[in-house]
Amino acid sequence: MKPAKPSTEGVEPRRAALRILDRVLRSGQTVDTAAQSGQPAEQALTLAIVGETLRRLPEIDALIDSATRTILPDDAKARMVLRLALAQKLAMNVPDHALVATALPLIEGGPRRLVHGVLGTLLRRGIAPADSTALPAEVEQRWLAAWGNDVIHAARRAIVRRPPMDLSFADAGEAAAYAEANGGTSLAPRHVRLKETGSVSALTGFGDGRWWVQDLAASLPARLIPTDAANVLDACAAPGGKTMQLAAAGHRVTALDRSQSRLARLSQNLARTHLTAQPLKADALTWDAPQAYDAVLLDAPCSATGTFRRHPEVLYRARPAFIREQAELQSQLLNRARDWVKPGGTIVYAVCSLEPEEGEQVIMRFLAGNADFSLSPPADLPAGLAASPEGGVRILPGMLEDQGGLDGFFVARLVRSGE
C-alpha cells in the first residue's frame, strides 16, 4: 500500500482539530477556549472531529497501541493525528481514502510512513464503533468507588450517544403545546425534550424568546426555590438559565456574577426571553449583600464532570487536585451564602459534578458547622427521580436513560431555622 498523495482538500479543519486537541490534552483548556482562534467557516466539522476523538479516546488509544511495535508517547504528534483519523472512522463514517489523505499532510516533517502504516493496518483489520466505550481509567476508578459498576456502564453508553436537546419555558401550557406541535416530550412542567435538532436559532420560537436551552437536570435547582420566596439571589448566575427560570416564576431576582462578559450574555438572554432580573457584577467571595434574601440559589463553580456527554474534555481536565480545589471554593461560597439568607429562608446548592467531594461532602461539612440549617428533601421531582435518604438529589448516568438521559448533578435544599 503506497502512501497516499498529500491533499489540501479537507485538511484545514483537521489541522484546526489537531491544534485544539493538543491544547485540551496538553494544557487542560476547554474545547471552547482552545477553539477561539479557529476558522468559523470550518468550525462545525472541526469541533465534531475533536468531540468524537475525546469521547472515544481510550478506545482509540488501545487500537493505536495494538498496531505499533513500541508505544507512542501520549503527546506524540503521530498519536494525535491517528486519534483524529480513527475517531472519524468510528463515529463519522468518513471513507478510508479520505481518512488517509487528510491525515498524512498533518505530519509535516514527522513520521508520515508510521502513521500511514498504522492506519493501513487498522483499516485492513476492520474497526467498527460499539454502543459504549471506556472512560479514562482514573475517572472509572473514582466513579466505581463512589457509585458502583452500573453507573460506569451507563456512563460508557452515554458518552457515545448524542444527547437530546432540552428546552425550558416560562409557561407550562405553552411547553405542552410546543411539545405536541414539534414532536417533543415533556418530562416536567415547563420542559420540552427534542430528539432531532439542527441549529438552535433555527428552531421554532427562538426569535420570539419562547424558550431557552437547558438540560432538565440543570433546571432542577431553580425548581426547588420556594414559590413564595419574593426576593431571590442567584449567585454565580451567568449565563442565566436559572435566572430566567426564577424570573419566569415571578421572583424578584438579583443575578450575581463576577464576569462582565458572562453577565452581558445573561442580559442578552433576558432580553430575548422578555424576562426581568437585576444583573450585578461582583465576586461572591468578597461581596457584601445589602439585604437578606428569602432564598439563595448557589450553582457553584465545579469540575463539571456531569456534563461529559456534551463536553467530554471535562474527564481529562478534572484531576483530583482540581476537584479538591473546587470543593474548597464551594465550601467558601456556601458559607458566604449562609449570611445572605433570612431566618426561615432557603439555600439551594447545586453542582453539575459527579464527584461526591463537590456534592454530598460539601453539604455534610456545612451542616456539621451550621446547626441552624437542615436539609429539606424535595417531593415534586420529575418521574423517575427521587431524593436520597439524606435529603439531597443526586443525578447519575443511567437515570431516565430510556428517555435520553440527564447530565450528572447534585442538588441540596437547605432551610435556615426561624428566629
Secondary structure, 3 states (H helix, E strand, C coil): CCCCCCCCCCHHHHHHHHHHHHHHHHHCCCHHHHCCCCCHHHHHHHHHHHHHHHHCHHHHHHHHHCCCCCCCCCCCHHHHHHHHHHHHHHHCCCCHHHHHHHHHHHHCCCCHHHHHHHHHHHHHHCCCCCCCCCCCHHHHHHHHHHHCHHHHHHHHHHHCCCCCEEEEECCHHHHHHHHHHCCCECCCCCEEEECCCCCHHHCCCCCCCCEEECCHHHHHHHHCCCCCCCEEEEECCCCCHHHHHHHHCCCEEEEEECCHHHHHHHHHHHHHHCCCCEEEECCCCCCCCCCCEEEEEEECCCCCHHHCCCCCCHHHHCCHHHHHHHHHHHHHHHHHHHCCEEEEEEEEEEECCCCCCCCHHHHHHHHHHCCCEEECCCCCCCCCCCCCCCCCEEECCCCCHHHCCCCCEEEEEEEECCC
